[in-house]
């Protein structure tokens, strides 16, 4: 892609004339910049904007680009797709091969289906859970993210002033969602066994599923307590409720491949995505055969779409999963993760910064105003989004790209193509920026 003749600001003005807000995804505007990053090229660990500025990319497709940019194995997959004529709407042996690899990697997956976006996975899998149980309600965890559709974009991120007294009236997170949908959502705090037991006791006969992220990447990288997950497994099984782990973000990020394998807790169903497509749009959902076989043409639950599992992302996904099976892959990721974690902890300690940076595999969160690990959603209210945006702008001005759309403490990370030298450059920039603005979050 050649360098544009327009500046980023000029390109943004043009884009706003023909696209709402000038973007195709609401969160694509980096609030620290007041506009999206207009890319001209992405390669390895670097992203180049249309003005020719090169940045170390610490967004990495929000976790999708675990292979980095323009990885040779994805390039080869694209050449194969071209040779095969980009066959659309047809099944191929490649689909079955990838499905088998996914089933081998995901403990709960007897069967798997593929689609494009993470929101699709939860939408379609919730439908099967309801068909399986004959129930309609959903118990969900505050702070966890499961997509943007009406079934789950409720009760996840109530503002601080919403109040615990309003938990019986779940917070609706977007205009245009009918209030009737909120009647089906029971939001509860994370890592709170008593709250989970109370919700099951009160709503169990009407509840189809308990849905959660084992690692809550989208709000502070909060890890679930293992005993909490064990009790969730026990109590849902006793109540005939489907236990649903949303692993869109956590899958393939560590050597254990899934959080359910790390914890040793097997849910009934799960969603996977982000990195699965090697940077291309591919997600999946799977689970026990008796639930998955409810989908047509075996059962009566509908899941279809012209572009479901298009050959191009299937081939990219197959290339990605095969790459993760090579010995170097997780050896490298672990070395990079340990290197970054040591570096950022040294910075925090040596400058006595009032912040934490939880690191898990190649993803991490920056949480200002706290020095101990968060356990639930409200523990992150200390985080000041404006401080975060100033930090991101400071790093951007120094050649490191973090992305933030002005919300809570979301995740950032690196890829298999990042090097220790890249991370040292990032750490130096972070240290300069953080010490410069230390008084902002003292």
C-alpha positions in Angstrom: 0.0 0.0 0.0 1.5 3.3 -1.0 1.7 6.3 1.2 -1.5 8.5 0.9 -1.2 12.1 -0.2 -3.7 13.2 2.5 -2.8 13.6 6.2 -4.6 11.3 8.7 -6.8 14.3 9.8 -7.8 15.0 6.2 -8.5 11.3 5.6 -10.7 11.3 8.6 -12.7 14.3 7.3 -13.3 12.4 4.0 -14.3 9.2 5.8 -16.9 11.0 8.0 -18.7 12.1 4.9 -19.6 8.5 3.9 -19.3 6.4 7.1 -20.9 7.1 10.5 -18.1 8.6 12.6 -15.7 7.9 9.8 -15.3 4.2 10.8 -16.8 0.8 10.3 -16.5 -0.2 14.0 -17.4 2.2 16.7 -14.4 1.4 18.8 -12.0 1.9 16.0 -11.6 5.6 16.9 -8.6 5.8 19.2 -9.9 8.4 21.7 -6.4 9.4 22.6 -5.9 10.6 19.0 -9.5 11.6 18.3 -9.4 9.5 15.1 -8.6 6.0 13.9 -5.1 5.1 12.9 -5.2 5.0 9.1 -2.8 2.2 8.2 -0.8 2.0 5.0 1.0 -1.2 5.8 1.4 -3.8 8.5 4.4 -6.1 8.7 5.8 -8.2 11.6 5.5 -6.2 14.8 5.1 -2.8 13.1 2.3 -0.8 11.7 2.8 2.1 9.3 0.2 4.9 9.0 -0.7 6.8 5.8 1.7 9.6 6.6 4.6 7.1 6.8 5.0 7.0 10.6 6.1 3.5 11.8 4.9 2.2 15.2 5.5 -0.8 17.3 2.1 -2.3 17.4 0.8 -3.1 20.9 -2.8 -3.5 19.8 -2.2 -6.5 17.5 -5.8 -6.7 16.3 -7.1 -6.7 19.9 -5.5 -10.1 20.2 -6.4 -11.4 16.7 -2.9 -10.9 15.3 -1.1 -13.3 17.5 1.1 -14.2 14.5 1.8 -10.6 13.9 1.4 -9.0 10.5 2.1 -10.6 7.2 3.3 -13.9 8.7 4.7 -16.2 6.0 2.4 -19.1 6.9 -0.7 -16.8 6.4 0.8 -15.5 3.1 1.1 -19.2 2.0 -2.5 -19.8 3.0 -3.7 -16.9 0.9 -1.8 -18.3 -2.1 -3.6 -21.6 -1.6 -6.9 -19.9 -1.4 -6.2 -18.1 -4.7 -5.2 -21.4 -6.4 -8.5 -22.9 -5.2 -10.5 -20.1 -6.6 -11.7 -18.7 -3.2 -14.6 -21.3 -3.3 -17.4 -19.7 -1.4 -20.4 -21.4 0.4 -18.8 -24.9 -0.2 -17.5 -27.3 2.4 -13.9 -28.6 1.8 -11.6 -31.1 3.5 -9.9 -28.1 5.0 -13.0 -27.3 7.1 -13.0 -30.8 8.6 -9.3 -30.7 9.2 -9.5 -27.4 11.1 -12.5 -28.6 13.1 -10.6 -31.7 14.2 -7.7 -29.7 15.4 -10.0 -27.4 17.3 -11.8 -30.3 18.9 -8.5 -31.8 19.9 -7.4 -28.5 21.5 -10.6 -27.6 23.4 -11.5 -30.0 26.2 -15.3 -29.5 26.0 -15.6 -29.6 22.2 -17.1 -32.8 20.8 -18.3 -30.7 17.8 -17.5 -27.2 16.5 -19.1 -24.8 14.0 -17.3 -21.8 12.5 -18.5 -18.2 11.7 -16.8 -14.8 11.4 -17.2 -12.6 14.5 -17.2 -13.2 18.2 -20.7 -11.7 18.6 -22.0 -14.3 16.2 -20.7 -17.1 18.3 -22.5 -16.1 21.5 -25.7 -15.3 19.6 -25.9 -18.7 18.0 -24.6 -20.8 20.9 -27.1 -19.1 23.4 -29.9 -20.2 21.0 -28.8 -23.9 21.3 -28.4 -23.6 25.1 -32.0 -22.4 25.3 -33.2 -25.2 23.0 -31.3 -27.8 25.0 -32.7 -26.6 28.4 -36.1 -25.3 27.4 -35.3 -22.2 29.5 -34.7 -18.6 28.6 -32.8 -16.6 31.3 -29.1 -16.0 31.3 -26.9 -15.5 34.4 -23.9 -13.3 33.4 -21.0 -11.8 35.2 -20.5 -8.0 35.5 -17.4 -6.8 33.6 -17.4 -9.7 31.2 -17.9 -9.1 27.5 -19.8 -11.4 25.2 -20.5 -9.4 22.1 -22.8 -6.6 21.0 -26.1 -8.3 20.3 -29.3 -7.9 22.3 -28.9 -11.2 24.2 -25.7 -10.2 26.1 -25.1 -6.4 25.7 -27.0 -5.9 28.9 -25.8 -5.9 32.5 -22.1 -6.2 31.7 -20.7 -2.8 32.3 -23.0 -0.6 34.5 -21.5 2.8 35.3 -20.1 3.3 38.8 -23.1 5.5 39.8 -25.6 2.9 38.6 -25.6 1.3 42.0 -26.0 -2.2 43.3 -29.6 -1.5 44.1 -30.3 -1.5 40.4 -29.1 -5.1 39.8 -32.8 -6.1 39.4 -32.9 -3.7 36.5 -29.8 -4.7 34.4 -28.0 -1.8 32.7 -28.7 -1.7 28.9 -25.4 -0.9 27.2 -26.7 0.5 23.9 -29.6 2.5 22.6 -32.0 0.5 20.5 -32.1 -2.6 22.8 -35.7 -3.2 24.0 -36.1 -3.2 27.7 -37.9 -6.6 27.4 -34.5 -8.3 26.8 -33.2 -7.1 30.2 -35.8 -9.2 31.9 -33.9 -12.3 30.7 -30.6 -11.2 32.2 -29.4 -11.8 35.7 -26.1 -9.9 36.3 -24.0 -10.9 39.3 -20.5 -9.9 40.6 -17.4 -11.9 39.6 -15.7 -14.3 41.9 -18.6 -14.2 44.3 -19.8 -17.8 45.0 -22.6 -16.5 47.3 -24.0 -14.3 44.6 -23.9 -17.2 42.1 -25.6 -19.6 44.4 -28.3 -17.0 45.2 -29.0 -16.4 41.5 -29.3 -20.1 40.8 -31.5 -20.6 43.8 -33.8 -17.8 42.7 -33.7 -18.2 38.9 -32.4 -21.7 38.3 -35.7 -23.2 37.0 -35.8 -20.5 34.3 -32.1 -20.2 33.5 -30.6 -21.8 30.4 -27.0 -20.9 30.9 -24.3 -19.2 33.1 -21.9 -17.4 30.8 -18.5 -16.0 31.8 -15.0 -15.3 30.7 -12.5 -17.4 32.7 -10.1 -14.5 32.2 -11.8 -11.2 31.9 -9.6 -9.5 29.4 -12.0 -6.7 28.5 -12.0 -5.2 32.0 -8.8 -5.4 34.0 -7.6 -8.9 32.9 -9.3 -10.3 36.0 -8.7 -14.0 36.5 -11.5 -16.2 37.8 -10.7 -18.0 41.1 -10.4 -21.7 40.5 -12.7 -22.6 43.4 -15.3 -20.2 42.0 -15.2 -22.0 38.6 -15.3 -25.4 40.3 -18.4 -24.4 42.2 -19.9 -22.9 39.0 -19.4 -26.3 37.4 -20.9 -28.2 40.3 -23.9 -26.0 40.8 -24.9 -25.6 37.1 -24.7 -29.3 36.6 -26.9 -29.9 39.7 -29.4 -27.3 38.4 -29.5 -28.5 34.8 -28.0 -25.2 33.6 -25.5 -25.1 30.7 -22.0 -23.8 31.8 -20.7 -21.5 29.0 -17.1 -20.4 28.9 -16.5 -17.5 26.5 -12.9 -18.0 25.4 -12.9 -15.7 22.4 -9.9 -13.9 23.8 -8.2 -16.5 25.9 -7.9 -19.4 23.4 -4.4 -20.2 22.0 -2.8 -17.5 24.2 -0.8 -20.0 26.3 0.7 -23.4 26.0 -2.4 -25.0 27.6 -4.4 -23.6 24.6 -7.5 -22.8 26.6 -8.3 -21.4 30.0 -10.6 -24.4 30.7 -7.5 -26.6 30.3 -5.4 -24.3 32.5 -8.0 -24.4 35.2 -8.9 -28.0 34.8 -12.6 -27.1 34.7 -14.6 -28.3 31.6 -17.7 -26.3 30.7 -20.6 -27.6 28.5 -20.0 -25.2 25.7 -17.4 -22.6 24.7 -16.7 -19.9 22.1 -13.3 -19.3 20.5 -12.0 -16.6 18.2 -9.7 -13.6 17.9 -6.3 -15.3 17.1 -8.0 -18.4 15.6 -8.0 -16.9 12.1 -4.4 -15.8 12.1 -5.5 -12.2 11.8 -8.4 -13.0 9.4 -12.1 -13.0 10.5 -12.8 -16.4 12.0 -14.5 -17.5 15.2 -16.0 -20.7 16.4 -18.3 -22.3 19.0 -18.4 -25.8 20.2 -19.3 -28.1 23.1 -20.9 -31.4 24.0 -22.3 -33.4 21.2 -25.8 -33.5 22.7 -26.0 -29.6 22.5 -24.1 -29.1 19.3 -26.2 -31.8 17.5 -29.3 -29.6 18.0 -28.2 -27.5 15.0 -29.8 -28.1 11.7 -29.6 -30.3 9.6 -29.3 -32.7 12.6 -31.7 -30.9 15.0 -34.0 -27.9 14.8 -31.7 -25.0 15.8 -30.8 -22.7 12.9 -27.3 -21.5 12.3 -26.5 -20.5 8.7 -24.9 -17.7 6.7 -23.4 -17.3 3.3 -20.0 -16.3 4.6 -19.8 -18.7 7.5 -16.4 -20.4 7.4 -15.4 -19.0 4.1 -12.5 -20.9 2.6 -10.0 -17.9 3.0 -10.2 -17.6 6.8 -10.5 -21.4 7.2 -7.1 -21.8 5.4 -5.7 -19.0 7.5 -7.0 -20.6 10.6 -5.6 -24.0 9.7 -2.2 -22.4 9.1 -2.4 -20.6 12.4 -3.3 -23.7 14.5 -0.6 -25.7 12.8 1.9 -22.9 13.6 1.0 -23.1 17.3 1.8 -26.8 17.4 5.5 -26.1 16.5 7.8 -26.3 19.5 9.2 -22.7 19.1 5.8 -21.1 19.3 4.9 -21.2 23.0 8.6 -21.2 23.9 8.9 -17.9 22.2 5.7 -16.4 23.6 6.6 -17.4 27.2 10.0 -15.8 26.8 8.5 -12.6 25.5 5.8 -12.6 28.2 8.3 -13.1 31.0 10.6 -10.5 29.5 7.8 -7.9 29.3 6.5 -8.7 32.8 9.9 -8.3 34.4 10.4 -5.1 32.6 7.1 -3.4 33.4 7.3 -4.6 37.1 10.8 -3.1 37.4 9.5 0.2 36.1 6.5 0.2 38.5 8.7 -0.6 41.5 11.6 1.6 40.7 9.4 4.7 40.2 6.9 3.7 42.9 4.0 4.0 40.4 0.4 3.6 41.6 -0.6 1.0 39.0 -0.6 -2.6 38.1 0.0 -4.4 34.7 -1.5 -7.9 34.9 0.2 -10.1 32.2 -1.0 -13.4 31.0 0.7 -14.9 28.0 1.0 -12.2 25.2 -1.8 -9.9 26.6 -1.8 -7.5 29.4 -3.9 -4.7 31.0 -2.8 -1.3 32.3 -4.7 -0.4 35.5 -4.0 2.9 37.1 -4.8 3.8 40.7 -4.4 0.2 42.1 -1.4 -1.8 43.4 -3.1 -5.2 44.0 -4.9 -7.5 41.6 -8.5 -6.8 40.9 -11.0 -9.6 41.7 -14.2 -8.1 40.3 -15.6 -5.4 38.1 -16.0 -2.6 40.7 -12.3 -3.1 41.7 -11.4 -1.3 38.5 -13.4 1.9 39.1 -10.2 3.5 40.4 -9.0 3.5 36.8 -9.1 7.0 35.2 -9.8 6.7 31.4 -8.5 10.2 30.8 -5.1 9.3 32.4 -5.0 6.2 30.2 -5.7 8.3 27.1 -2.9 10.7 28.0 -0.6 7.8 28.5 -1.5 6.4 25.1 -1.0 9.7 23.4 2.5 10.0 25.0 3.4 6.6 23.7 2.0 7.3 20.3 4.2 10.5 20.1 7.2 8.3 20.9 6.4 5.6 18.3 4.5 3.0 20.2 0.8 2.3 19.4 -1.7 1.3 22.0 -5.4 1.4 21.3 -8.1 2.7 23.6 -11.7 3.8 22.9 -12.1 5.6 26.1 -13.7 2.9 28.3 -12.3 0.8 31.1 -8.9 -0.9 31.5 -8.9 -3.0 28.3 -6.1 -5.3 27.1 -3.1 -4.8 24.9 -0.4 -7.1 23.8 2.2 -8.4 21.4 2.7 -11.2 18.8 5.0 -14.0 18.0 6.9 -11.7 15.6 7.7 -9.2 18.3 11.2 -9.5 19.6 12.8 -8.7 23.0 14.3 -5.7 21.3 10.9 -4.5 20.3 9.6 -5.0 23.8 12.6 -3.2 25.2 11.8 -0.2 22.9 8.2 -0.4 24.2 9.3 -0.5 27.8 11.6 2.4 27.4 8.8 4.5 25.8 6.4 3.4 28.6 8.9 4.4 31.3 9.5 7.8 29.8 5.8 8.4 29.4 4.8 7.1 32.8 7.4 9.0 34.8 6.5 12.2 32.9 2.9 11.9 33.9 3.4 10.2 37.3 1.5 12.9 39.2 -1.6 12.2 37.2 -2.2 8.9 39.0 -0.3 9.3 42.3 
